């Protein structure tokens, strides 16, 4: 079997995906922005009980041409995970690299004769435009003209639309599948509390006196990696999107905080107990049936994911006042 290319190899999702592939006996080539992070990636693999001897790390920037052809060479399977997650007042700082990185990855995959690309998109590309009933499936799309749409959701919509357009117009024989997770939590293999982990860390560190009123689905980072692998393998997945989230109702930030307090003892003492004032958010229903039915996937419970996120932050020493009694 050929090497598997994974972009965004040093990230939260990327490291879990690479570790899962290595544990399955696959050889992996991973892209990073700078080879200075190679040591951290290899340490993350060992943390994930994976043998990094089957891992090759190469450099490729989302907005630069250099490195992409070499990264994809000889790879029949490409997982495009890399995408910027930064807070900025300039949407183009997120949109441009997300869009250009998608084009670079898809073009390189096509030119290398890759069979399929599985792209990490997001629920924000599915359900960030309000609709009657607030019930969403893979058939829904966020309208980029939705009032108040922030830079990150907009970048994910544009990147995924760009991917489907590219495959239709220029993709040749290369197939595309997208994975659309909701709010990603779960244990991290890196030593940085990135993206969604920052929210759980802020709760546990006592830096969030109140939580905002919002409901969301929880997707375990390990489940996101699992769906990537299943979506790559299943012939019938070609041309489809797959929502990834735990079974059951969506959860609020206050319910998340309450769970942390109830399940973690002293570690959860600082989590908030109040919601910001305002109206209750509308009900939110997100369907994960397609991934379960067509890929044979079974999600972890949201409660397990949330608790193991906190335990991971503790075990890696990423929480403040992380003394022995915790």
C-alpha positions, -999 to +999 in steps of 0.1 A: +000+000+000+012+035-008+020+061+018-009+082+031-005+120+030-019+139+059-017+177+059-017+197+091+004+170+107+012+189+139-023+199+148-050+186+171-068+165+146-038+157+124-018+141+152-047+118+162-052+109+125-016+101+119-013+080+151-044+060+141-030+054+106+004+043+120-013+020+145-031+004+115+003-003+100+001+024+073+031+045+063+024+082+065+038+114+050+027+145+070+030+181+061+039+208+086+046+245+081+081+242+094+103+212+100+112+227+134+080+210+146+090+175+134+103+165+169+070+175+185+050+155+159+071+124+166+067+129+204+029+131+198+030+098+179+047+080+208+021+097+232-005+081+210+010+046+212+021+048+176+055+038+161+068+069+143+093+049+123+067+048+095+063+085+095+079+110+071+076+147+079+078+173+051+073+211+049+045+227+029+028+261+034-009+266+027-003+297+007+029+286-011+034+263-041+067+248-029+066+214-014+031+202-024+041+181-054+068+163-035+044+158-005+018+141-027+041+121-048+033+084-046+003+089-023-030+073-035-048+086-004-047+122+009-063+136+041-064+173+039-067+185+075-047+217+076-066+249+080-059+281+099-077+287+132-068+322+144-087+351+159-084+381+136-103+412+126-093+406+090-113+377+075-088+373+047-061+362+072-082+330+076-101+328+043-071+331+020-049+303+035-079+281+039-089+284+003-054+284-012-044+255+010-074+235-002-065+242-039-028+233-033-037+200-016-063+190-042-041+200-072-012+181-058-033+150-051-048+151-086-014+155-103+000+126-082-029+104-093-044+101-059-075+079-057-093+101-031-090+131-009-108+133+024-111+169+036-117+181+071-145+206+069-168+215+097-204+217+109-199+255+106-201+249+068-234+231+073-255+247+099-245+283+106-274+298+087-306+297+108-335+276+094-369+267+107-366+240+133-328+243+135-325+207+123-295+199+100-282+172+078-254+169+053-278+184+027-276+218+044-251+245+037-241+277+055-248+307+034-216+328+032-238+359+032-254+350+066-254+382+086-227+382+114-209+352+101-175+352+117-142+347+098-136+311+108-170+297+097-168+318+066-133+303+058-146+267+062-176+274+039-154+289+013-128+262+016-153+233+012-171+250-016-138+255-033-130+218-029-162+206-045-159+231-073-123+221-080-131+184-081-160+190-105-140+212-128-104+200-126-103+169-103-098+143-131-102+108-115-096+120-080-126+116-056-135+139-028-152+132+006-157+158+034-158+152+071-179+178+089-174+176+127-192+197+153-173+211+183-142+190+185-131+178+219-112+148+233-077+140+244-048+159+228-015+144+217+001+178+215+014+199+244-006+230+234-043+237+243-054+247+209-087+256+193-117+242+212-094+229+240-089+265+251-125+267+262-123+237+285-090+250+298-105+284+306-134+267+324-111+245+345-086+274+352-114+296+365-110+322+338-146+320+326-170+333+353-200+328+331-206+308+299-224+320+268-258+307+259-253+283+230-260+247+221-237+226+201-227+190+191-196+174+205-173+154+182-145+134+198-112+141+180-105+103+179-139+098+162-130+125+136-099+105+128-119+073+126-144+088+102-116+101+081-101+066+078-135+050+071-144+076+046-112+069+027-119+032+026-156+030+017-161+031-020-197+044-016-184+075+003-171+092-028-187+126-034-204+128+001-202+148+033-203+132+067-214+150+099-195+138+130-209+142+165-220+121+195-254+105+197-282+122+216-292+158+221-269+187+216-254+202+247-250+237+262-218+253+276-235+254+310-243+217+308-207+211+299-195+230+329-219+211+352-206+178+339-170+189+346-179+199+381-198+167+388-173+143+373-139+157+382-140+165+419-113+191+429-102+195+392-137+209+384-140+233+414-133+264+393-157+258+364-185+284+360-219+278+373-238+306+356-249+314+320-247+349+305-280+367+306-303+364+276-328+342+258-324+305+258-308+294+225-331+276+200-332+238+199-305+224+177-307+190+161-278+176+141-280+142+124-251+118+123-270+089+107-251+089+074-217+082+090-232+054+112-252+038+084-228+041+055-194+039+073-203+016+102-190+042+126-201+044+163-194+076+182-182+079+218-206+094+243-203+132+246-199+129+284-169+106+279-153+129+255-157+160+277-143+143+308-114+128+290-106+162+275-102+176+310-081+146+321-058+150+291-052+187+298-044+177+334-021+148+325-001+170+301+003+198+327-016+223+307-038+235+335-030+262+360-025+252+397-022+216+386-009+203+419-006+166+429-039+164+446-056+170+413 
